[in-house]
Structure formats: C-alpha cells, structure tokens
Amino acid sequence: MRKSEGHTMYTAMNMTDHRHCAALSGCFRGKLCEQLMNRPGRAVGKGELVYGLGDSAQSVFFLRRGFVKLTSLTEDGRELILRLHQTGEVFGELCHCTGERRERAVAMEDSEIVELNFDEFVAHLQNNRPAFLLFLSNVAQQLSAAYDQIQTLSFSSTMERLVRTLGRLADEFGEPDGEWVRLTHYFRQDDLAQMIGARREVVSTLLNQLRERGLINYARKDGLLLHRVGLDGFLSAAEKMPANLSDSGF
C-alpha cells in the first residue's frame, strides 16, 4: 500500500471513529473520547436492562451503538419514557448526586455501551474547565427539558401532548424528506403512549386524526413522516382555543 493510500485510509478510519464526538456533550471530547472509543463495550439486546431503578449509581454510560430509553413507573404501574438516547450520547450522569438510579435504562434496539466510572469522569472535569462548564450546560438543558415535559403532562390536552412530543422527536431524531421530516428511529404506538402518559388505543385514534389532517404519514418501512410546519401550526391554533374545545379532539 502506498503511503498516500495508507494516509487516506487512516484519515477515513479516524473520521469514522470520531464521527460521534460532535453528538457527545463537549466534556467527553479529546483524550476521554479516545478512551471511550477504544474501551471494550458491552452488548445489550433489544428490551434488556442497562440498569434498573434503585441500582447503585457509580458510573455513566457511553452509547457506542444503538438506542436507549430512560423510563420510570407511575403509581399504577405504567411505564413513562423520560428521555431517549441515540448512538454517540452519554446517559446516567444525573444519578451521581443520590448514589442510586432514579430511573431504568432499557435498550430499544440491539445496542453496545461503554461504562465509565464516575471517578474517571470527575477527574476529567477537574482538569478541564471548558468540559466542566459544558457538563453544567448539559445538565441544565436536561433539567429544562424535564420541566417542559412536566408542564406538558400537567396542563396540555392529550392531543397537544402528542403533537408536542412528535415535534420534539422531529427535532431530535428527524431528517428532512422534502416538506416532511422522517424519523430515523421506529417508534411504536406503545412508545408514544409511554411518552405522553396515555393509553395506546388513545394514541392510535389521535394519530389517525393527525393523518387525516395531513400532518403525519406512515412510510412502509421507516415509520412516521411528520409535517413539522403543520404540527407547529396545529399547536398555535390549539393554544388560542378555549380549554374545553381543545380537549374535545381538536
């Protein structure tokens, strides 16, 4: 192999190895990112637990490949999805303050994770002020998202909760497809129900209503297509309506 070919291949491999660095919180870049990329991972099958509620929290997790949901259980035993994590993201860091897991982490598809001890993580933050500030920013963003979710679950109608959730999924897991946004992950009606605190049958009915309005569509293999502008317009109109009308199915 000629030197130029070897350099080109090395560069391509290096770009591939670090293509998810931008998706990571900035505090995981540099040497720590290289360590995570090279460290052996653990395979987690679809539907399997990464950790459970009440488990000891001594580490954070880097999602090298796959899709993971963080969930909690309501008082009546229903599962509620708190947050979703895709390839290249880190999760489990918010449990450090209590020493135990406050939620469950479950693989939504076959995944590979890399575990990082909290002591290593904290040592990295102590020696890297920009990383420390980025970590604080990331925590603040997650707390803000949790606050928004609480507001949505507390005050919005079921339809509004669904539309807001679809909009968030479009922002976080969508890619442009003409005037539509195609979700890069497949979400079942059960998943959507767990995100908005509703029964699957209700979600099914509401999705049909949104499809009739031309706000969503179903691709054969790729799941949902979302009309982002239309969904935003729907919410704007719903916010102007009296509460008793918006709850009536609009």
CYANA upper distance limits for C-alpha pairs under 8 A (distance plus 0.5 A):
  1 MET  CA      5 GLU  CA      6.86
  1 MET  CA      6 GLY  CA      6.89
  2 ARG  CA      6 GLY  CA      6.72
  3 LYS  CA      7 HIS  CA      6.57
  4 SER  CA      8 THR  CA      6.64
  5 GLU  CA      9 MET  CA      6.64
  6 GLY  CA     10 TYR  CA      6.53
  7 HIS  CA     11 THR  CA      6.53
  8 THR  CA     12 ALA  CA      6.67
  9 MET  CA     13 MET  CA      6.60
 10 TYR  CA     14 ASN  CA      6.44
 11 THR  CA     15 MET  CA      6.61
 12 ALA  CA     16 THR  CA      6.64
 13 MET  CA     17 ASP  CA      6.54
 14 ASN  CA     18 HIS  CA      6.77
 15 MET  CA     19 ARG  CA      6.12
 17 ASP  CA     37 MET  CA      7.51
 18 HIS  CA     37 MET  CA      8.41
 20 HIS  CA     24 LEU  CA      7.03
 20 HIS  CA     87 THR  CA      7.97
 20 HIS  CA     88 GLY  CA      5.39
 21 CYS  CA     26 GLY  CA      8.41
 21 CYS  CA     28 PHE  CA      8.22
 21 CYS  CA     29 ARG  CA      6.74
 21 CYS  CA     33 CYS  CA      7.67
 21 CYS  CA     88 GLY  CA      7.42
 22 ALA  CA     26 GLY  CA      8.00
 23 ALA  CA     88 GLY  CA      6.15
 23 ALA  CA     89 GLU  CA      6.75
 24 LEU  CA     28 PHE  CA      6.83
 24 LEU  CA     29 ARG  CA      7.91
 24 LEU  CA     88 GLY  CA      6.25
 24 LEU  CA     89 GLU  CA      5.59
 24 LEU  CA     90 VAL  CA      7.21
 25 SER  CA     29 ARG  CA      8.21
 25 SER  CA     89 GLU  CA      7.87
 25 SER  CA     90 VAL  CA      8.01
 25 SER  CA    134 LEU  CA      7.45
 25 SER  CA    135 PHE  CA      7.41
 25 SER  CA    138 ASN  CA      7.33
 26 GLY  CA    131 ALA  CA      6.54
 26 GLY  CA    134 LEU  CA      6.39
 26 GLY  CA    135 PHE  CA      7.85
 27 CYS  CA    125 LEU  CA      7.70
 27 CYS  CA    130 PRO  CA      7.89
 27 CYS  CA    131 ALA  CA      4.39
 27 CYS  CA    132 PHE  CA      7.00
 27 CYS  CA    134 LEU  CA      6.41
 27 CYS  CA    135 PHE  CA      6.35
 28 PHE  CA     32 LEU  CA      6.18
 28 PHE  CA     33 CYS  CA      5.85
 28 PHE  CA    131 ALA  CA      7.90
 29 ARG  CA     33 CYS  CA      5.21
 29 ARG  CA     34 GLU  CA      8.25
 30 GLY  CA     34 GLU  CA      7.01
 31 LYS  CA     35 GLN  CA      6.75
 32 LEU  CA     36 LEU  CA      6.74
 32 LEU  CA    124 HIS  CA      8.08
 33 CYS  CA     37 MET  CA      6.67
 34 GLU  CA     38 ASN  CA      6.73
 35 GLN  CA     39 ARG  CA      6.38
 36 LEU  CA     62 PHE  CA      7.83
 36 LEU  CA    114 VAL  CA      7.18
 36 LEU  CA    116 LEU  CA      8.41
 37 MET  CA     64 ARG  CA      8.20
 39 ARG  CA    114 VAL  CA      7.48
 40 PRO  CA    114 VAL  CA      7.31
 41 GLY  CA     64 ARG  CA      8.26
 41 GLY  CA    112 GLU  CA      6.45
 41 GLY  CA    113 ILE  CA      5.79
 41 GLY  CA    114 VAL  CA      5.12
 41 GLY  CA    115 GLU  CA      8.00
 42 ARG  CA    112 GLU  CA      5.90
 42 ARG  CA    113 ILE  CA      5.78
 42 ARG  CA    114 VAL  CA      6.82
 43 ALA  CA    110 ASP  CA      8.00
 43 ALA  CA    111 SER  CA      6.39
 43 ALA  CA    112 GLU  CA      5.01
 43 ALA  CA    113 ILE  CA      7.10
 44 VAL  CA     48 GLU  CA      6.64
 44 VAL  CA     49 LEU  CA      8.03
 44 VAL  CA     50 VAL  CA      7.53
 44 VAL  CA    107 ALA  CA      7.15
 44 VAL  CA    110 ASP  CA      6.47
 44 VAL  CA    111 SER  CA      5.64
 44 VAL  CA    112 GLU  CA      6.40
 44 VAL  CA    113 ILE  CA      7.92
 45 GLY  CA    107 ALA  CA      7.12
 45 GLY  CA    109 GLU  CA      7.16
 45 GLY  CA    110 ASP  CA      4.96
 45 GLY  CA    111 SER  CA      6.73
 46 LYS  CA    106 VAL  CA      8.44
 46 LYS  CA    107 ALA  CA      5.65
 46 LYS  CA    108 MET  CA      5.77
 46 LYS  CA    109 GLU  CA      4.71
 46 LYS  CA    110 ASP  CA      5.09
 46 LYS  CA    111 SER  CA      7.73
 47 GLY  CA    106 VAL  CA      6.55
 47 GLY  CA    107 ALA  CA      5.77
 47 GLY  CA    108 MET  CA      6.28
 47 GLY  CA    109 GLU  CA      7.53
 48 GLU  CA    106 VAL  CA      6.20
 48 GLU  CA    107 ALA  CA      6.18
 49 LEU  CA    104 ARG  CA      7.80
 49 LEU  CA    105 ALA  CA      6.40
 49 LEU  CA    106 VAL  CA      5.07
 49 LEU  CA    107 ALA  CA      7.03
 50 VAL  CA    104 ARG  CA      8.12
 50 VAL  CA    105 ALA  CA      5.74
 50 VAL  CA    106 VAL  CA      6.20
 50 VAL  CA    107 ALA  CA      7.55
 51 TYR  CA     55 ASP  CA      7.09
 51 TYR  CA    101 ARG  CA      8.16
 51 TYR  CA    104 ARG  CA      6.28
 51 TYR  CA    105 ALA  CA      5.92
 51 TYR  CA    106 VAL  CA      7.93
 52 GLY  CA    101 ARG  CA      7.31
 52 GLY  CA    103 GLU  CA      7.17
 52 GLY  CA    104 ARG  CA      4.98
 52 GLY  CA    105 ALA  CA      7.04
 53 LEU  CA     72 SER  CA      8.42
 53 LEU  CA    100 GLU  CA      8.33
 53 LEU  CA    101 ARG  CA      5.78
 53 LEU  CA    102 ARG  CA      6.09
 53 LEU  CA    103 GLU  CA      5.42
 53 LEU  CA    104 ARG  CA      5.60
 54 GLY  CA    100 GLU  CA      5.83
 54 GLY  CA    101 ARG  CA      5.37
 54 GLY  CA    102 ARG  CA      6.75
 54 GLY  CA    103 GLU  CA      8.15
 55 ASP  CA    100 GLU  CA      5.94
 55 ASP  CA    101 ARG  CA      5.73
 56 SER  CA     99 GLY  CA      6.58
 56 SER  CA    100 GLU  CA      4.98
 56 SER  CA    101 ARG  CA      6.75
 57 ALA  CA     95 CYS  CA      6.58
 57 ALA  CA     96 HIS  CA      6.69
 57 ALA  CA     98 THR  CA      8.44
 57 ALA  CA     99 GLY  CA      5.47
 57 ALA  CA    100 GLU  CA      5.05
 57 ALA  CA    101 ARG  CA      6.09
 58 GLN  CA     96 HIS  CA      7.50
 58 GLN  CA     99 GLY  CA      7.40
 58 GLN  CA    117 ASN  CA      6.65
 58 GLN  CA    118 PHE  CA      6.25
 59 SER  CA     92 GLY  CA      7.83
 59 SER  CA     93 GLU  CA      7.88
 59 SER  CA     96 HIS  CA      8.39
 59 SER  CA    115 GLU  CA      6.96
 59 SER  CA    116 LEU  CA      5.85
 59 SER  CA    117 ASN  CA      4.74
 59 SER  CA    118 PHE  CA      5.23
 60 VAL  CA     90 VAL  CA      7.52
 60 VAL  CA     91 PHE  CA      6.57
 60 VAL  CA     92 GLY  CA      5.44
 60 VAL  CA     93 GLU  CA      5.74
 60 VAL  CA    115 GLU  CA      6.47
 60 VAL  CA    116 LEU  CA      5.78
 60 VAL  CA    117 ASN  CA      6.96
 60 VAL  CA    118 PHE  CA      7.04
 61 PHE  CA     90 VAL  CA      5.98
 61 PHE  CA     91 PHE  CA      5.91
 61 PHE  CA     92 GLY  CA      6.70
 61 PHE  CA     93 GLU  CA      8.38
 61 PHE  CA    113 ILE  CA      6.83
 61 PHE  CA    114 VAL  CA      6.10
 61 PHE  CA    115 GLU  CA      5.13
 61 PHE  CA    116 LEU  CA      6.49
 62 PHE  CA     88 GLY  CA      7.38
 62 PHE  CA     89 GLU  CA      6.47
 62 PHE  CA     90 VAL  CA      4.96
 62 PHE  CA     91 PHE  CA      7.17
 62 PHE  CA    113 ILE  CA      6.09
 62 PHE  CA    114 VAL  CA      5.52
 62 PHE  CA    115 GLU  CA      6.87
 62 PHE  CA    116 LEU  CA      8.04
 63 LEU  CA     67 PHE  CA      8.25
 63 LEU  CA     85 HIS  CA      8.28
 63 LEU  CA     86 GLN  CA      7.43
 63 LEU  CA     87 THR  CA      5.85
 63 LEU  CA     88 GLY  CA      6.01
 63 LEU  CA     89 GLU  CA      6.03
 63 LEU  CA     90 VAL  CA      6.57
 63 LEU  CA     91 PHE  CA      8.28
 63 LEU  CA    111 SER  CA      8.01
 63 LEU  CA    112 GLU  CA      6.77
 63 LEU  CA    113 ILE  CA      5.14
 63 LEU  CA    114 VAL  CA      7.01
 64 ARG  CA     87 THR  CA      6.10
 64 ARG  CA     88 GLY  CA      6.14
 64 ARG  CA     89 GLU  CA      8.26
 64 ARG  CA    111 SER  CA      8.12
 64 ARG  CA    112 GLU  CA      6.03
 64 ARG  CA    113 ILE  CA      5.94
 64 ARG  CA    114 VAL  CA      7.27
 65 ARG  CA     86 GLN  CA      8.05
 65 ARG  CA     87 THR  CA      5.28
 65 ARG  CA     88 GLY  CA      7.62
 65 ARG  CA    111 SER  CA      5.69
 65 ARG  CA    112 GLU  CA      5.52
 65 ARG  CA    113 ILE  CA      7.45
 66 GLY  CA     86 GLN  CA      6.60
 66 GLY  CA     87 THR  CA      5.90
 66 GLY  CA    107 ALA  CA      8.05
 66 GLY  CA    108 MET  CA      8.27
 66 GLY  CA    109 GLU  CA      6.49
 66 GLY  CA    110 ASP  CA      6.44
 66 GLY  CA    111 SER  CA      4.55
 66 GLY  CA    112 GLU  CA      6.90
 67 PHE  CA     84 LEU  CA      7.91
 67 PHE  CA     85 HIS  CA      6.32
 67 PHE  CA     86 GLN  CA      5.11
 67 PHE  CA     87 THR  CA      6.92
 67 PHE  CA    107 ALA  CA      6.45
 67 PHE  CA    108 MET  CA      5.96
 67 PHE  CA    109 GLU  CA      6.21
 67 PHE  CA    110 ASP  CA      8.09
 67 PHE  CA    111 SER  CA      6.93
 68 VAL  CA     84 LEU  CA      6.41
 68 VAL  CA     85 HIS  CA      5.67
 68 VAL  CA     86 GLN  CA      6.98
 68 VAL  CA    105 ALA  CA      7.03
 68 VAL  CA    106 VAL  CA      6.05
 68 VAL  CA    107 ALA  CA      4.89
 68 VAL  CA    108 MET  CA      5.88
 68 VAL  CA    109 GLU  CA      7.93
 68 VAL  CA    111 SER  CA      8.34
 69 LYS  CA     81 ILE  CA      7.14
 69 LYS  CA     82 LEU  CA      7.95
 69 LYS  CA     83 ARG  CA      6.37
 69 LYS  CA     84 LEU  CA      5.03
 69 LYS  CA     85 HIS  CA      6.72
 69 LYS  CA    105 ALA  CA      6.18
 69 LYS  CA    106 VAL  CA      5.90
 69 LYS  CA    107 ALA  CA      6.91
 69 LYS  CA    108 MET  CA      7.10
 70 LEU  CA     81 ILE  CA      6.45
 70 LEU  CA     82 LEU  CA      5.97
 70 LEU  CA     83 ARG  CA      5.71
 70 LEU  CA     84 LEU  CA      6.81
 70 LEU  CA    103 GLU  CA      6.78
 70 LEU  CA    104 ARG  CA      5.97
 70 LEU  CA    105 ALA  CA      5.05
 70 LEU  CA    106 VAL  CA      7.00
 71 THR  CA     79 GLU  CA      6.98
 71 THR  CA     80 LEU  CA      5.94
 71 THR  CA     81 ILE  CA      4.91
 71 THR  CA     82 LEU  CA      5.78
 71 THR  CA     83 ARG  CA      7.73
 71 THR  CA    103 GLU  CA      6.08
 71 THR  CA    104 ARG  CA      5.65
 71 THR  CA    105 ALA  CA      6.95
 71 THR  CA    106 VAL  CA      8.19
 72 SER  CA     79 GLU  CA      6.32
 72 SER  CA     80 LEU  CA      5.78
 72 SER  CA     81 ILE  CA      7.08
 72 SER  CA     82 LEU  CA      7.47
 72 SER  CA    102 ARG  CA      8.37
 72 SER  CA    103 GLU  CA      5.70
 72 SER  CA    104 ARG  CA      6.83
 73 LEU  CA     77 GLY  CA      6.04
 73 LEU  CA     78 ARG  CA      5.96
 73 LEU  CA     79 GLU  CA      5.14
 73 LEU  CA     80 LEU  CA      6.43
 74 THR  CA     78 ARG  CA      5.74
 74 THR  CA     79 GLU  CA      6.90
 74 THR  CA     80 LEU  CA      7.44
 78 ARG  CA    194 GLN  CA      8.36
 79 GLU  CA    194 GLN  CA      6.44
 80 LEU  CA    194 GLN  CA      5.10
 80 LEU  CA    195 MET  CA      6.33
 80 LEU  CA    196 ILE  CA      8.16
 80 LEU  CA    197 GLY  CA      6.93
 81 ILE  CA    191 ASP  CA      8.14
 81 ILE  CA    194 GLN  CA      5.90
 81 ILE  CA    195 MET  CA      5.37
 82 LEU  CA    146 ALA  CA      8.19
 82 LEU  CA    195 MET  CA      7.49
 85 HIS  CA     89 GLU  CA      6.67
 85 HIS  CA     90 VAL  CA      8.12
 85 HIS  CA     91 PHE  CA      7.77
 92 GLY  CA    101 ARG  CA      8.45
 94 LEU  CA    139 VAL  CA      7.98
 95 CYS  CA     99 GLY  CA      6.73
 95 CYS  CA    100 GLU  CA      6.60
 95 CYS  CA    101 ARG  CA      6.04
 95 CYS  CA    102 ARG  CA      7.04
 96 HIS  CA    100 GLU  CA      7.84
 96 HIS  CA    118 PHE  CA      8.24
107 ALA  CA    111 SER  CA      6.99
116 LEU  CA    120 GLU  CA      7.42
116 LEU  CA    121 PHE  CA      7.46
117 ASN  CA    121 PHE  CA      6.95
118 PHE  CA    122 VAL  CA      6.48
119 ASP  CA    123 ALA  CA      6.54
120 GLU  CA    124 HIS  CA      6.74
121 PHE  CA    125 LEU  CA      6.93
122 VAL  CA    126 GLN  CA      6.63
123 ALA  CA    127 ASN  CA      6.94
124 HIS  CA    128 ASN  CA      6.72
125 LEU  CA    129 ARG  CA      7.09
125 LEU  CA    131 ALA  CA      6.34
125 LEU  CA    132 PHE  CA      5.42
126 GLN  CA    132 PHE  CA      7.62
128 ASN  CA    132 PHE  CA      6.79
129 ARG  CA    133 LEU  CA      6.77
130 PRO  CA    134 LEU  CA      6.65
131 ALA  CA    135 PHE  CA      6.57
132 PHE  CA    136 LEU  CA      6.86
133 LEU  CA    137 SER  CA      6.72
134 LEU  CA    138 ASN  CA      6.62
135 PHE  CA    139 VAL  CA      6.74
136 LEU  CA    140 ALA  CA      6.63
137 SER  CA    141 GLN  CA      6.68
138 ASN  CA    142 GLN  CA      6.82
139 VAL  CA    143 LEU  CA      6.73
140 ALA  CA    144 SER  CA      6.59
141 GLN  CA    145 ALA  CA      6.63
142 GLN  CA    146 ALA  CA      6.65
143 LEU  CA    147 TYR  CA      6.67
144 SER  CA    148 ASP  CA      6.73
145 ALA  CA    149 GLN  CA      6.70
146 ALA  CA    150 ILE  CA      6.74
147 TYR  CA    151 GLN  CA      6.79
148 ASP  CA    152 THR  CA      6.65
149 GLN  CA    153 LEU  CA      6.60
150 ILE  CA    154 SER  CA      6.48
151 GLN  CA    155 PHE  CA      6.45
151 GLN  CA    156 SER  CA      8.14
152 THR  CA    156 SER  CA      5.75
152 THR  CA    161 ARG  CA      6.55
153 LEU  CA    161 ARG  CA      7.25
153 LEU  CA    196 ILE  CA      7.11
153 LEU  CA    197 GLY  CA      7.74
156 SER  CA    160 GLU  CA      6.22
156 SER  CA    161 ARG  CA      6.39
157 SER  CA    161 ARG  CA      6.67
157 SER  CA    246 SER  CA      7.34
157 SER  CA    247 ASP  CA      5.92
158 THR  CA    162 LEU  CA      6.73
158 THR  CA    196 ILE  CA      7.93
158 THR  CA    198 ALA  CA      7.82
158 THR  CA    247 ASP  CA      7.90
159 MET  CA    163 VAL  CA      6.70
159 MET  CA    206 LEU  CA      7.05
159 MET  CA    247 ASP  CA      8.11
159 MET  CA    249 GLY  CA      7.45
159 MET  CA    250 PHE  CA      7.76
160 GLU  CA    164 ARG  CA      6.50
160 GLU  CA    235 LEU  CA      7.26
160 GLU  CA    238 ALA  CA      8.11
161 ARG  CA    165 THR  CA      6.57
161 ARG  CA    196 ILE  CA      6.41
162 LEU  CA    166 LEU  CA      6.65
162 LEU  CA    192 LEU  CA      8.04
162 LEU  CA    196 ILE  CA      6.82
162 LEU  CA    203 VAL  CA      8.19
163 VAL  CA    167 GLY  CA      6.69
163 VAL  CA    231 LEU  CA      6.97
163 VAL  CA    235 LEU  CA      7.83
164 ARG  CA    168 ARG  CA      6.74
164 ARG  CA    235 LEU  CA      8.23
165 THR  CA    169 LEU  CA      6.67
165 THR  CA    192 LEU  CA      8.47
165 THR  CA    195 MET  CA      7.90
165 THR  CA    196 ILE  CA      7.84
166 LEU  CA    170 ALA  CA      6.62
166 LEU  CA    226 LEU  CA      8.10
167 GLY  CA    171 ASP  CA      6.84
167 GLY  CA    228 ARG  CA      7.11
167 GLY  CA    231 LEU  CA      7.50
167 GLY  CA    232 ASP  CA      8.18
168 ARG  CA    172 GLU  CA      6.68
169 LEU  CA    173 PHE  CA      5.88
169 LEU  CA    174 GLY  CA      7.18
169 LEU  CA    183 LEU  CA      7.78
170 ALA  CA    174 GLY  CA      4.90
170 ALA  CA    175 GLU  CA      8.09
170 ALA  CA    181 VAL  CA      6.89
170 ALA  CA    182 ARG  CA      7.95
170 ALA  CA    183 LEU  CA      6.81
170 ALA  CA    226 LEU  CA      7.64
170 ALA  CA    228 ARG  CA      7.80
173 PHE  CA    183 LEU  CA      6.03
173 PHE  CA    184 THR  CA      6.09
173 PHE  CA    185 HIS  CA      7.41
174 GLY  CA    181 VAL  CA      6.13
174 GLY  CA    182 ARG  CA      5.78
174 GLY  CA    183 LEU  CA      4.84
174 GLY  CA    184 THR  CA      6.18
175 GLU  CA    181 VAL  CA      5.93
175 GLU  CA    182 ARG  CA      5.83
175 GLU  CA    183 LEU  CA      7.00
175 GLU  CA    184 THR  CA      7.38
176 PRO  CA    180 TRP  CA      6.64
176 PRO  CA    181 VAL  CA      5.14
176 PRO  CA    182 ARG  CA      6.76
177 ASP  CA    181 VAL  CA      5.90
177 ASP  CA    182 ARG  CA      6.58
179 GLU  CA    227 HIS  CA      7.28
180 TRP  CA    225 LEU  CA      6.58
180 TRP  CA    226 LEU  CA      5.96
180 TRP  CA    227 HIS  CA      5.33
180 TRP  CA    228 ARG  CA      7.22
181 VAL  CA    225 LEU  CA      6.07
181 VAL  CA    226 LEU  CA      5.54
181 VAL  CA    227 HIS  CA      6.83
181 VAL  CA    228 ARG  CA      7.16
182 ARG  CA    222 ASP  CA      8.16
182 ARG  CA    223 GLY  CA      8.39
182 ARG  CA    224 LEU  CA      6.81
182 ARG  CA    225 LEU  CA      5.14
182 ARG  CA    226 LEU  CA      6.91
183 LEU  CA    222 ASP  CA      7.90
183 LEU  CA    223 GLY  CA      7.49
183 LEU  CA    224 LEU  CA      6.52
183 LEU  CA    225 LEU  CA      7.00
183 LEU  CA    226 LEU  CA      8.32
184 THR  CA    222 ASP  CA      7.89
185 HIS  CA    222 ASP  CA      8.04
185 HIS  CA    223 GLY  CA      8.10
186 TYR  CA    222 ASP  CA      6.99
186 TYR  CA    223 GLY  CA      5.84
186 TYR  CA    224 LEU  CA      8.01
187 PHE  CA    191 ASP  CA      6.45
187 PHE  CA    192 LEU  CA      7.41
187 PHE  CA    223 GLY  CA      7.49
187 PHE  CA    224 LEU  CA      8.34
188 ARG  CA    192 LEU  CA      7.05
189 GLN  CA    193 ALA  CA      6.60
189 GLN  CA    200 ARG  CA      6.47
189 GLN  CA    203 VAL  CA      7.03
189 GLN  CA    204 SER  CA      7.11
190 ASP  CA    194 GLN  CA      6.72
190 ASP  CA    199 ARG  CA      8.43
190 ASP  CA    200 ARG  CA      5.91
191 ASP  CA    195 MET  CA      6.87
192 LEU  CA    196 ILE  CA      6.98
192 LEU  CA    200 ARG  CA      8.35
192 LEU  CA    203 VAL  CA      7.72
193 ALA  CA    197 GLY  CA      6.29
193 ALA  CA    198 ALA  CA      5.46
193 ALA  CA    199 ARG  CA      6.23
193 ALA  CA    200 ARG  CA      5.80
193 ALA  CA    203 VAL  CA      6.58
194 GLN  CA    198 ALA  CA      7.22
198 ALA  CA    202 VAL  CA      7.18
198 ALA  CA    203 VAL  CA      7.47
199 ARG  CA    203 VAL  CA      7.02
200 ARG  CA    204 SER  CA      6.66
201 GLU  CA    205 THR  CA      6.90
202 VAL  CA    206 LEU  CA      6.77
203 VAL  CA    207 LEU  CA      6.52
204 SER  CA    208 ASN  CA      6.86
205 THR  CA    209 GLN  CA      6.95
206 LEU  CA    210 LEU  CA      6.78
206 LEU  CA    249 GLY  CA      8.50
207 LEU  CA    211 ARG  CA      6.64
207 LEU  CA    216 ILE  CA      8.20
208 ASN  CA    212 GLU  CA      6.69
209 GLN  CA    213 ARG  CA      6.90
210 LEU  CA    214 GLY  CA      6.90
210 LEU  CA    215 LEU  CA      5.84
210 LEU  CA    216 ILE  CA      6.44
211 ARG  CA    215 LEU  CA      6.14
211 ARG  CA    216 ILE  CA      5.36
211 ARG  CA    217 ASN  CA      6.30
214 GLY  CA    227 HIS  CA      8.14
215 LEU  CA    226 LEU  CA      6.70
215 LEU  CA    227 HIS  CA      5.51
215 LEU  CA    228 ARG  CA      8.23
215 LEU  CA    230 GLY  CA      6.26
215 LEU  CA    231 LEU  CA      6.68
216 ILE  CA    224 LEU  CA      7.36
216 ILE  CA    225 LEU  CA      6.04
216 ILE  CA    226 LEU  CA      5.09
216 ILE  CA    227 HIS  CA      6.36
217 ASN  CA    224 LEU  CA      6.43
217 ASN  CA    225 LEU  CA      5.47
217 ASN  CA    226 LEU  CA      7.05
218 TYR  CA    222 ASP  CA      8.36
218 TYR  CA    223 GLY  CA      6.18
218 TYR  CA    224 LEU  CA      5.39
218 TYR  CA    225 LEU  CA      6.42
219 ALA  CA    223 GLY  CA      5.76
219 ALA  CA    224 LEU  CA      6.59
219 ALA  CA    225 LEU  CA      7.12
226 LEU  CA    231 LEU  CA      8.33
227 HIS  CA    231 LEU  CA      6.69
228 ARG  CA    232 ASP  CA      6.82
229 VAL  CA    233 GLY  CA      6.75
230 GLY  CA    234 PHE  CA      6.61
231 LEU  CA    235 LEU  CA      6.88
232 ASP  CA    236 SER  CA      6.78
233 GLY  CA    237 ALA  CA      6.73
234 PHE  CA    238 ALA  CA      6.64
235 LEU  CA    239 GLU  CA      6.60
236 SER  CA    240 LYS  CA      7.21
237 ALA  CA    241 MET  CA      7.22
238 ALA  CA    246 SER  CA      6.45
238 ALA  CA    250 PHE  CA      7.75
241 MET  CA    245 LEU  CA      6.92
241 MET  CA    246 SER  CA      6.62
242 PRO  CA    246 SER  CA      6.88
243 ALA  CA    247 ASP  CA      6.69
244 ASN  CA    248 SER  CA      7.04
245 LEU  CA    249 GLY  CA      8.18
245 LEU  CA    250 PHE  CA      7.62
246 SER  CA    250 PHE  CA      5.79
